[in-house]
Amino acid sequence: MNQKNDNATEQSNAPLWRPSSERIANAGMTKYRKWLKDTRGLEFDHYEKLWQWSVDELEDFWASLWDYFGVISHSPYKQVLDTRAMPGSKWFDGSTLNYAEHALQFAKQPGNASKPAIIFHSELVPRAEVSWGELLDKVGALSATLKTLGVEPGDRVVAYLPNIPQAVMAVLAATGQGAIWSCTSPDMGAVSVLDRFKQIEPKVLFACDGYRYGGKDIDRREQVRELVRQLPTVETVIFVSYLDANADLGDVTFGDRKVRVVTFKDAIAKPSKMQFAALPFAHPLWVVYSSGTTGMPKPIVHSHGGIVMETFKSGVLHLDSKPGDKGFWFTSTTWIMWNSLVNGLINGVTILQFDGNPGFPDLTTLWRFAERERADSFGTSPPFIAMCGKAGINPRAQFDLSSLKTVGCTGSPLTETGFRWIYENVHPDVMLACITGGTDPAACFLTSCPILPIYAGEMTCRELGVATYAFDDAGKPIMNDVGELVMTAPIPSMPLYFWNDKDGKRYFESYFDTFPGAWRHGDWLQLIDRPDAVGGIIFGRSDSTINRHGVRMGTSELYRAVEEFPEILDSLVIDLEYLGKESYLALFVVLREGAAANATTAGKASLIANPSAELTGVSPELRKRALDAIKLRLSARHCPNEVFAIAQVPRTLSGKKLEVPVKKILLGHPVEKSVNRDSMANPQSMDWFIEFALGRSR
């Protein structure tokens, strides 16, 4: 970007939180640094020096993690890394291991069999617990069933399941024998699921009869039958009766093709000792997907070894996870944060699963869950934090959250107000782990660190081993200014490839065609040179940038300014650039009940030609205060032309704002080519913008 951002200078130099000397002494990061000194003779008195060594000496750093965490390898590696060129680098060539073996190793250690591995709560199930011993036994039985069904290493096993223990058992059983896993949540429509699963041609489908959300039962059996009908490679459905214990799938015969149906209960009925396949480090583990809101989802393939190494590092060193901790993250199985939740098993963490509406019957549901289970970590998203704050909820006063050590947050940037709300209303002495990374790298670019202070609105540090920089337009690294987020060296967890991308063209064009030799992630990043470490702020997607008179700005800066108003629950800003015309910047806001004017139909052309409180739904007084705040905090140049009230901001299933699809629709692109509604969390929210666009075109 070619505009200097002064947001960092507006931040208070005093941190919101500093870890106690006791926490620093007991931190996983401190123990690792001591181990480096004792075994390698390497001493780093400053986190930033440790980070610099980890990216300068990649081979030494990753080899140290291999030894420190005791990776279970059935054959030794020949070399740590063959080349630093991206894409195409190979890690720990010659080694063989297994993701599921690492996830279940805690179950085999003395005294752990009866301890909880999974604690589950949903709108259907008040509480259920799966011990480590039970998990190992059921995964062993399920794995044996998959072998009986003809599943071999490299076959694809997919699931249409919610965030329930059966999904955890399924991913471990499949990957334990070398099958390639992929999963979507049943809140997705059949079209979006098929867009994903058709690409990878699965042999076995795990599916459920339905789920309950917000007190409403939703039957998905017809969608399951449609998936089976359109996935000709599926030979067997393993059916989970979740919504109704007596449910069955019914007939799945299509012409001459009859698909076998096995109940999950029968699939785990016959005991069998778990046998783990010894697989190459780069053996495909699972396929995860880009959002798919504007085109066919990218099928991203990660490796067994890469995920194991990243989980050890991020979980123990950055999130400070310890065996026996109880870790929660609110997620669906479609989002990679579900994979990350399951990864916690590798570090001996008891994973807390919740399936249902986090706002049902009210916004205290998840906080009650955290209190009851004495959660050590609680993971959520900025929209949830904002909703709690604006609803006036004070979890700290309502619940005993004294067990919390960490509050995690990702999905979109968390505002400075959100940071302060956590410390004032949740817990004054927690590590607020705001992270950014994503589905693509399966790692964090910026993350948390238990030995560093936390500043309002900023992510704490760059993750060890991840060479994260902000580049200017010329491809040069910059500090304390906003640029493109890039990664300049490979990491073990980065994608092996995209499925069916035989020449690697789509993979290359997705990350490497802008800055030669560097991964361009598509986010605006400002790195901030703090005395303790280099932290950072994400300013939104670089492909949805506001460009006013040649000066660009990330959208999240504007969101920070307007979402601090108590009347505004959510917002979306779209820069409508017209060829040969002056750009039109529109701000759309979701208003608290009682704050909206009497808005009329949004699609009338007069909304732009003659905006008024009656038409836009926003009172003149609130409009003026919001625009004044933008002028004061950002610039008059980036002040919206108008403010409109809407019912909901369109979001992906993982909670990201759909700026680019909305922009395409408002610029007149065909709706069917602009957005895939089945990949949205709230598809009905697009109707307002479609009508708005039609009104503008009249």
C-alpha positions in Angstrom: 0.0 0.0 0.0 1.2 3.5 -0.7 -0.3 5.2 2.4 1.5 5.2 5.7 -0.8 3.9 8.5 -0.5 5.6 11.8 -2.7 3.1 13.7 0.3 1.6 15.5 1.2 5.0 16.9 -2.3 5.4 18.2 -1.9 2.2 20.2 -0.9 2.7 23.9 2.8 1.9 24.6 1.6 0.2 27.7 0.7 -3.4 27.2 -2.7 -4.7 28.2 -1.2 -7.8 29.7 2.2 -9.1 30.8 2.8 -12.7 31.8 3.8 -13.3 35.4 7.3 -14.5 36.2 5.8 -17.8 37.2 4.0 -18.2 33.9 7.2 -17.3 32.0 9.2 -19.9 34.0 6.7 -22.7 33.3 6.0 -21.8 29.7 6.7 -24.3 27.0 8.7 -21.6 25.1 11.0 -21.1 28.1 11.6 -24.9 28.5 12.5 -25.1 24.8 14.9 -22.2 25.0 16.6 -23.8 28.0 16.8 -27.1 26.1 18.5 -25.3 23.2 21.1 -23.8 25.5 21.7 -27.2 27.3 21.9 -29.4 24.2 22.9 -27.0 21.3 24.8 -24.3 23.1 22.3 -21.7 21.7 21.2 -18.9 23.9 18.7 -16.3 23.0 17.9 -13.5 25.5 15.2 -12.0 23.3 12.3 -13.6 21.4 13.1 -11.8 18.2 16.6 -13.2 18.2 15.1 -16.7 18.6 12.7 -16.0 15.7 15.5 -14.7 13.5 17.6 -17.8 14.1 14.5 -20.0 13.4 14.1 -18.5 9.9 17.7 -18.0 9.0 18.7 -21.5 10.1 15.7 -23.4 9.0 17.3 -26.8 8.9 18.7 -26.5 12.4 15.5 -25.1 13.8 13.2 -27.8 12.5 15.7 -30.6 13.4 15.7 -29.2 16.9 11.9 -29.5 17.1 12.1 -33.1 15.8 14.5 -34.0 18.7 12.9 -31.9 21.4 9.4 -33.3 20.8 10.5 -36.9 20.2 8.8 -37.4 16.8 7.7 -41.1 16.5 9.5 -42.0 13.3 9.7 -45.6 12.0 12.7 -44.7 9.8 15.2 -41.9 10.1 15.3 -38.8 7.8 18.1 -38.4 5.4 18.0 -34.6 5.4 15.8 -31.9 6.9 15.2 -29.9 3.8 16.3 -30.3 0.2 15.8 -26.8 -1.1 14.4 -23.5 0.1 12.8 -22.8 -3.3 9.0 -22.5 -3.2 7.0 -24.4 -4.2 8.6 -27.8 -4.3 10.7 -28.1 -1.1 10.8 -31.6 0.6 11.0 -32.0 4.3 12.5 -34.8 6.3 12.9 -37.1 3.3 13.3 -40.8 4.2 11.4 -40.6 7.5 8.2 -42.5 8.1 5.5 -41.6 10.6 1.8 -41.3 11.2 -0.4 -38.4 12.3 -2.9 -40.6 14.1 -0.2 -42.5 16.0 0.9 -39.1 17.5 -2.7 -38.1 18.3 -3.2 -41.4 20.2 0.2 -41.8 21.9 -1.1 -40.2 25.1 -3.6 -43.0 25.5 -0.8 -45.6 25.7 1.1 -43.8 28.5 0.7 -45.3 32.0 -2.3 -43.9 33.9 -3.9 -42.1 31.0 -6.4 -44.6 29.7 -9.2 -43.5 32.0 -8.6 -39.8 31.6 -10.9 -37.8 29.3 -9.7 -37.3 25.7 -13.0 -35.7 24.5 -15.7 -33.9 26.4 -18.7 -33.2 24.2 -21.8 -31.0 24.6 -24.5 -30.1 22.1 -28.1 -29.1 21.9 -28.9 -32.8 21.6 -26.4 -34.2 24.1 -26.0 -32.4 27.5 -22.6 -34.0 28.2 -20.7 -36.9 26.9 -17.1 -38.0 27.7 -14.7 -40.3 25.8 -11.7 -41.5 27.7 -8.3 -42.0 26.1 -8.6 -45.7 26.4 -12.1 -45.7 24.8 -10.9 -43.5 22.0 -8.0 -45.8 21.2 -10.3 -48.8 21.3 -13.0 -47.3 19.1 -10.5 -46.0 16.6 -8.9 -49.4 16.4 -12.3 -51.1 15.7 -13.3 -48.5 13.1 -9.9 -48.7 11.4 -10.3 -52.5 11.1 -13.8 -52.0 9.6 -12.4 -49.6 7.0 -9.8 -52.2 6.0 -12.6 -54.8 5.7 -14.4 -52.4 3.4 -11.3 -52.3 1.1 -9.9 -48.9 2.1 -6.2 -48.7 1.3 -3.5 -46.0 1.8 -4.2 -43.2 -0.6 -8.0 -43.8 -0.8 -10.2 -40.9 0.1 -12.5 -41.2 3.1 -14.8 -38.2 3.5 -17.4 -37.1 6.1 -20.6 -35.1 6.2 -20.6 -34.8 10.0 -21.0 -32.1 12.7 -18.5 -31.4 15.4 -19.1 -34.7 17.3 -16.8 -37.4 18.8 -17.6 -39.8 15.9 -16.0 -37.3 13.5 -12.8 -37.4 15.6 -12.8 -41.2 15.7 -13.3 -41.3 11.9 -10.4 -39.0 11.0 -8.0 -40.9 13.2 -9.2 -44.3 11.9 -8.9 -43.2 8.3 -5.5 -41.4 8.5 -4.1 -44.1 10.8 -4.1 -46.5 7.9 -3.0 -44.0 5.3 -6.3 -43.0 3.8 -6.8 -39.3 2.9 -9.4 -37.5 5.0 -11.8 -34.7 4.0 -14.8 -33.3 5.9 -17.6 -30.8 5.6 -20.4 -29.9 8.0 -24.0 -30.9 7.4 -25.0 -27.3 7.5 -23.6 -27.0 4.0 -25.9 -27.7 1.1 -25.3 -30.7 -1.2 -24.1 -28.5 -4.1 -21.2 -27.0 -2.1 -20.3 -30.4 -0.6 -20.2 -31.9 -4.1 -18.1 -29.1 -5.4 -15.5 -30.3 -2.8 -15.9 -34.1 -2.7 -16.4 -34.7 -6.5 -12.8 -33.4 -7.0 -11.3 -36.1 -4.8 -13.5 -39.1 -5.7 -14.0 -40.7 -2.2 -14.5 -44.4 -1.5 -16.2 -44.2 1.9 -18.6 -41.5 3.2 -19.3 -40.9 6.9 -22.7 -39.2 7.2 -25.3 -38.4 9.8 -29.1 -38.2 9.8 -29.1 -34.5 10.8 -28.4 -32.1 13.6 -30.1 -29.6 15.9 -29.4 -25.9 15.7 -31.0 -23.1 17.7 -33.6 -25.6 19.0 -34.6 -26.7 15.5 -34.1 -30.3 14.2 -32.7 -30.4 10.7 -32.9 -33.7 8.8 -30.1 -34.2 6.3 -30.9 -37.7 5.1 -32.1 -36.5 1.7 -28.9 -34.5 1.2 -26.9 -37.6 2.1 -28.7 -39.6 -0.5 -28.0 -36.9 -3.0 -24.3 -36.9 -2.2 -24.2 -40.7 -2.6 -26.1 -40.5 -5.9 -23.7 -37.9 -7.4 -20.5 -39.4 -6.0 -20.2 -42.6 -8.1 -16.9 -43.7 -6.4 -18.6 -44.0 -3.0 -18.9 -47.7 -2.2 -19.9 -47.5 1.5 -21.8 -45.1 3.8 -21.0 -45.3 7.5 -24.1 -43.8 9.0 -24.3 -42.0 12.3 -27.7 -41.8 13.9 -27.2 -38.5 15.7 -30.4 -36.6 15.5 -32.5 -39.7 16.1 -31.0 -42.8 17.6 -33.4 -45.0 15.6 -32.9 -43.2 12.2 -31.8 -45.1 9.1 -30.7 -43.8 5.8 -33.1 -45.8 3.7 -32.4 -47.2 0.2 -29.3 -46.0 -1.6 -29.7 -48.0 -4.8 -29.3 -46.0 -8.0 -30.0 -48.1 -11.1 -27.6 -51.0 -11.0 -25.5 -49.4 -8.3 -26.2 -50.4 -4.8 -24.2 -48.7 -2.0 -23.5 -50.5 1.2 -24.7 -48.9 4.4 -23.0 -49.7 7.7 -24.1 -48.1 11.0 -21.5 -46.4 13.0 -22.5 -48.6 15.9 -21.7 -51.7 13.9 -18.5 -50.2 12.6 -17.0 -49.9 16.1 -18.6 -53.1 17.5 -15.8 -55.5 16.9 -12.7 -54.8 19.0 -9.4 -54.6 17.1 -5.9 -53.4 18.1 -5.0 -50.2 16.2 -2.4 -50.7 13.6 -0.7 -47.5 12.4 0.7 -47.4 8.9 4.3 -46.1 8.7 4.0 -43.4 6.0 6.4 -41.1 4.3 6.6 -37.6 5.9 4.9 -36.1 2.8 2.1 -38.7 2.6 -1.2 -36.8 2.1 -3.1 -36.5 5.4 -6.2 -34.6 4.4 -7.8 -32.3 1.9 -9.1 -28.9 3.1 -10.7 -26.3 0.9 -10.7 -22.6 0.3 -14.1 -20.9 0.9 -15.5 -21.6 -2.6 -17.7 -18.5 -2.4 -16.7 -17.2 -5.9 -15.5 -20.3 -7.7 -14.6 -23.9 -7.4 -13.0 -24.5 -3.9 -9.3 -25.1 -4.0 -8.6 -28.7 -2.7 -5.5 -28.1 -0.5 -3.5 -31.2 0.5 -1.5 -31.2 3.7 1.0 -33.9 4.9 1.2 -36.2 7.9 4.6 -34.9 8.9 3.9 -31.3 8.3 0.9 -31.2 10.5 2.6 -33.2 13.3 5.6 -30.8 13.3 3.4 -27.7 13.2 1.1 -29.0 16.0 4.0 -29.6 18.3 5.4 -26.2 17.7 2.3 -24.0 17.7 0.5 -25.9 20.5 3.3 -26.3 23.0 5.5 -23.2 22.3 3.0 -20.6 21.2 -0.3 -21.6 22.8 1.5 -23.0 25.8 -0.6 -26.3 25.8 0.3 -28.9 28.3 -0.9 -32.6 28.8 -4.2 -32.6 30.6 -5.2 -29.2 29.6 -8.8 -28.8 28.4 -8.9 -26.9 25.1 -12.0 -25.5 23.4 -12.5 -23.8 20.0 -15.9 -23.0 18.6 -15.8 -24.4 15.1 -17.6 -26.5 12.5 -16.0 -29.4 10.7 -15.8 -27.4 7.5 -13.2 -24.9 9.0 -9.6 -25.8 9.5 -9.9 -24.8 13.1 -11.7 -28.1 13.6 -8.6 -29.9 12.4 -6.6 -27.7 14.7 -8.9 -28.6 17.6 -8.4 -32.4 16.9 -4.6 -31.7 16.6 -4.7 -30.9 20.3 -4.7 -34.6 21.0 -1.1 -34.8 19.8 -0.1 -32.6 22.8 -2.2 -34.6 25.3 -4.9 -32.0 25.4 -8.5 -33.0 26.3 -10.5 -31.5 23.5 -13.9 -29.8 24.3 -16.4 -30.2 21.5 -19.6 -28.1 21.2 -22.2 -28.6 18.4 -25.0 -26.1 18.1 -25.9 -22.5 18.0 -23.5 -20.5 20.3 -26.3 -17.9 20.8 -29.0 -20.4 21.9 -30.7 -20.0 24.2 -28.5 -16.9 24.7 -25.0 -15.7 24.3 -23.8 -17.2 27.6 -24.1 -20.8 26.3 -20.4 -21.2 25.5 -19.3 -19.3 28.7 -21.4 -21.7 30.8 -19.7 -24.6 29.0 -16.3 -23.2 29.7 -17.1 -22.8 33.4 -18.6 -26.3 33.8 -15.7 -28.0 32.2 -13.0 -25.8 33.7 -11.6 -25.0 30.3 -7.9 -23.9 30.1 -8.3 -22.4 26.7 -11.3 -20.9 24.9 -11.2 -20.2 21.2 -13.7 -18.0 19.4 -14.0 -15.3 16.7 -14.1 -11.5 16.6 -17.8 -11.4 15.6 -18.8 -13.5 18.7 -16.7 -11.2 21.0 -18.3 -8.2 19.4 -21.8 -9.6 19.9 -21.1 -10.4 23.5 -19.7 -6.9 24.1 -22.7 -5.1 22.5 -25.2 -7.4 24.3 -23.7 -6.2 27.6 -22.6 -9.7 28.7 -20.0 -9.9 31.4 -18.9 -13.5 31.6 -16.4 -12.8 34.4 -19.2 -11.6 36.6 -21.6 -14.3 35.7 -19.4 -17.4 35.6 -16.3 -18.8 37.3 -13.7 -18.6 34.5 -10.7 -18.7 36.8 -9.4 -21.9 35.0 -8.8 -20.0 31.8 -5.2 -19.4 30.8 -5.7 -18.6 27.1 -8.4 -17.0 25.0 -7.9 -17.7 21.3 -9.4 -15.6 18.5 -9.2 -15.8 14.7 -11.2 -15.6 11.5 -10.9 -11.8 11.1 -9.1 -9.0 12.8 -10.0 -8.3 16.4 -10.5 -4.6 17.2 -8.7 -2.8 20.1 -12.1 -2.6 21.8 -12.4 -6.4 21.5 -9.0 -6.8 23.2 -10.0 -4.6 26.1 -13.4 -6.4 26.4 -11.7 -9.7 27.0 -9.5 -8.4 29.8 -12.3 -6.4 31.4 -15.1 -8.9 31.0 -13.6 -12.4 30.7 -10.4 -12.6 32.7 -7.7 -10.1 33.6 -4.9 -12.6 33.5 -5.2 -14.6 30.3 -3.0 -14.8 27.2 -5.1 -13.4 24.4 -4.0 -15.5 21.4 -5.0 -13.6 18.3 -3.7 -15.5 15.4 -3.6 -15.2 11.6 -2.6 -17.9 9.2 -5.3 -20.1 7.7 -6.5 -23.1 5.8 -3.8 -22.7 3.2 -0.5 -22.9 5.2 -2.0 -24.8 8.1 0.2 -22.6 10.3 0.2 -19.0 11.7 2.0 -16.1 10.3 1.4 -14.1 13.4 0.5 -15.6 16.7 0.8 -15.6 20.5 3.7 -16.2 22.9 3.3 -16.9 26.6 6.5 -15.0 27.5 5.6 -11.8 25.7 3.3 -8.9 26.5 0.1 -8.2 24.6 -0.8 -4.8 23.1 -4.4 -3.8 22.3 -5.3 -4.5 18.7 -2.0 -6.3 17.8 -1.0 -9.9 17.3 2.0 -10.6 19.5 4.8 -12.0 17.3 5.7 -13.8 14.2 5.6 -17.6 14.6 8.8 -19.4 14.9 10.1 -20.9 11.7 7.7 -18.8 9.6 9.5 -16.1 7.6 6.7 -13.5 7.7 7.2 -10.1 6.2 5.3 -7.1 4.8 6.3 -6.2 1.3 5.9 -2.9 -0.5 4.9 -2.8 -4.2 8.5 -3.3 -5.2 8.7 -6.5 -3.2 10.9 -5.0 -0.5 10.3 -5.7 3.2 8.9 -2.8 5.2 8.4 -2.2 8.9 5.8 0.0 10.7 3.9 0.5 7.4 1.2 -1.5 5.6 2.2 -4.0 2.9 1.4 -7.3 1.4 1.8 -10.3 3.8 4.4 -12.7 2.4 6.3 -15.7 3.6 9.8 -15.9 2.1 10.9 -19.5 3.1 9.1 -22.8 3.1 7.5 -24.5 6.1 6.7 -28.2 6.6 3.0 -27.7 6.8 2.5 -25.7 3.6 0.4 -27.5 1.0 1.9 -30.4 -0.9 -0.2 -29.5 -3.9 -3.8 -28.9 -4.9 -5.7 -32.1 -5.8 -5.8 -32.7 -9.6 -3.6 -29.7 -10.2 -1.3 -31.9 -12.2 1.1 -29.3 -13.5 1.0 -27.2 -10.3 -0.3 -24.2 -12.3 -3.2 -23.4 -10.0 -1.0 -23.8 -6.9 1.6 -21.5 -8.3 -0.8 -18.8 -9.4 -2.6 -18.9 -6.0 0.5 -17.8 -4.0 3.7 -17.3 -6.0 3.0 -15.3 -9.2 3.3 -11.8 -7.6 6.6 -11.9 -5.8 9.1 -14.4 -7.2 10.1 -17.0 -4.6 7.7 -15.7 -1.9 4.3 -16.8 -0.8 1.8 -13.9 -1.2 -1.1 -14.6 1.1 -3.5 -11.8 0.0 -3.7 -9.9 3.3 -2.6 -6.3 4.1 -0.1 -6.5 7.1 1.6 -3.9 9.2 4.5 -5.3 11.2 5.1 -3.3 14.4 8.6 -3.1 15.8 8.0 -3.4 19.6 10.8 -3.6 22.2 9.7 -7.1 23.1 9.1 -8.6 19.6 7.8 -7.7 16.1 4.0 -7.9 16.3 1.4 -7.0 13.7 -2.0 -5.9 12.5 -4.0 -7.4 9.6 -5.9 -4.8 7.6 -8.1 -7.0 5.5 -7.8 -8.8 2.2 -5.7 -7.0 -0.3 -8.1 -8.0 -3.1 -10.9 -6.0 -1.4 -8.9 -2.9 -0.9 -10.5 0.6 -0.8 -8.8 2.6 -3.5 -9.7 6.3 -3.4 -7.9 8.6 -5.7 -4.9 6.3 -5.9 -4.6 5.9 -2.2 -5.3 2.4 -0.9 -6.5 1.3 2.5 -7.5 -2.0 4.1 -11.1 -2.4 4.9 -10.5 -3.5 8.5 -9.3 0.0 9.4 -12.7 1.3 8.6 -14.4 -1.5 10.5 -12.5 -0.6 13.6 -13.7 2.9 13.4 -17.4 2.2 13.0 -17.9 -1.0 15.0 -17.0 0.7 18.2 -20.4 2.4 18.1 -22.8 0.6 20.4 -25.6 1.0 17.9 -23.6 -0.8 15.2 -23.4 -4.6 15.6 -21.5 -5.3 12.3 -20.4 -3.6 9.1 -19.3 -4.1 5.5 -17.7 -1.5 3.2 -17.6 -1.9 -0.5 -15.6 0.3 -2.9 -17.5 0.5 -6.2 -15.0 1.5 -8.8 -16.5 2.4 -12.1 -14.5 2.7 -15.4 -14.3 6.4 -16.2 -16.4 7.4 -13.2 -15.7 8.6 -9.7 -15.6 5.7 -7.2 -18.5 5.3 -4.9 -17.8 4.0 -1.4 -20.8 2.4 0.4 -20.9 1.5 4.1 -23.4 -1.1 5.2 -24.2 -1.5 8.9 -26.1 -3.9 11.0 -27.9 -1.9 13.7 -28.9 -2.9 17.2 -32.6 -3.3 17.6 -34.2 0.1 18.1 -31.4 2.0 16.4 -32.7 1.7 12.8 -34.8 4.2 11.0 -37.8 2.9 9.1 -35.9 1.6 6.0 -37.9 1.0 2.8 -37.1 -1.5 0.1 -33.3 -1.4 -0.5 -33.4 -1.9 -4.2 -34.7 1.5 -5.3 -32.3 3.5 -7.4 -33.2 6.6 -5.3 -31.1 5.1 -2.5 -28.0 6.5 -4.2 -29.6 9.4 -6.1 -31.4 10.8 -3.0 -30.4 9.0 0.2 -32.4 9.8 3.3 -32.9 8.2 6.7 -36.2 6.7 5.5 -34.4 5.1 2.6 -31.1 4.1 4.1 -32.4 3.0 7.5 -29.7 5.1 9.3 -30.6 8.2 11.3 -28.8 11.4 10.2 -27.3 11.7 13.7 -25.7 8.2 13.6 -24.6 8.7 10.0 -22.8 11.9 10.9 -21.1 10.4 14.0 -20.0 7.3 12.0 -18.6 9.4 9.1 -16.9 11.9 11.5 -15.2 9.0 13.2 -13.9 7.7 9.9 -12.6 11.2 9.0 -10.9 11.6 12.3 -9.4 8.2 12.7 -8.6 7.5 9.0 -9.0 10.2 6.5 -11.6 12.3 4.7 -10.5 10.7 1.5 -11.7 7.3 2.7 -15.0 8.5 4.1 -18.0 6.6 2.6 -20.4 8.3 0.3 -23.4 6.8 2.1 -24.3 4.5 5.0 -27.1 1.9 4.6 -28.7 -0.4 7.2 -28.8 -4.1 6.4 -30.1 -7.1 8.4 -26.9 -9.2 8.2 -23.4 -9.0 6.8 -22.8 -11.9 4.3 -20.2 -14.3 5.8 -18.5 -17.5 4.9 -19.0 -20.6 7.1 -15.9 -19.7 9.0 -17.1 -16.2 9.6 -15.2 -14.1 7.1 -17.0 -11.1 5.5 -17.8 -11.6 1.8 -16.5 -8.4 0.5 -15.4 -9.5 -2.9 -18.7 -11.4 -3.9 -20.8 -8.4 -2.7 -18.6 -6.1 -4.7 -19.1 -8.2 -7.8 -22.8 -8.3 -7.4 -23.0 -4.5 -6.9 -20.9 -3.9 -10.0 -23.4 -5.9 -12.1 -21.7 -9.3 -12.3 -24.1 -12.3 -12.6 -25.1 -13.5 -9.2 -24.5 -17.2 -10.0 -20.9 -16.3 -11.0 -20.3 -14.0 -8.1 -21.2 -16.2 -5.1 -22.0 -19.8 -4.1 -24.7 -19.5 -1.5 -24.2 -23.0 -0.3 -20.8 -22.0 1.0 -22.2 -19.2 3.1 -23.2 -19.1 6.7 -26.2 -16.9 6.0 -27.1 -17.2 2.3 -30.3 -15.1 2.7 -28.2 -12.1 3.5 -27.3 -11.8 -0.2 -30.9 -11.0 -1.2 -30.7 -7.4 0.0 -27.6 -6.7 -2.1 -29.1 -8.4 -5.2 -32.1 -6.1 -4.9 -29.9 -3.1 -4.2 -27.9 -3.9 -7.4 -31.1 -4.2 -9.4 -32.4 -0.9 -8.1 -29.1 0.8 -9.2 -29.3 -0.6 -12.7 -32.9 0.7 -13.3 
